[in-house]
Amino acid sequence: MRLAIARYSGERGYTPEEFVAVASSVAGTDLTPLLHTLLATTNEMDYTEALDWFGLKFADPGSADSKRAWALEPRPDATPSQQAHFCRSNRRRWRATPASPVARVAAAFAS
């Protein structure tokens, strides 16, 4: 946002295309397809890659209870690398138990 404001603030602002270009520049990859899916369609998002990075999964994806369907929990087969990504992003120790701080943080993502 700071880069977009620095480049395009003022009377004119920025176009959606300019915002995508700035976001892609900051991310180091073309975000056009992702942002199109998120903002211009009603398609379901695929969370697999993002959750895999942190060793997380949806607790009960088929549940009729939306809180349970969107709740996150640590994957029991998470690799040390996935655990490290999660711990670095949350400054927490990894514990794959439902009552653990990691599980509570994961659940907070879902709420």
Disulfide bonds with the S-S distance in Angstrom:
none
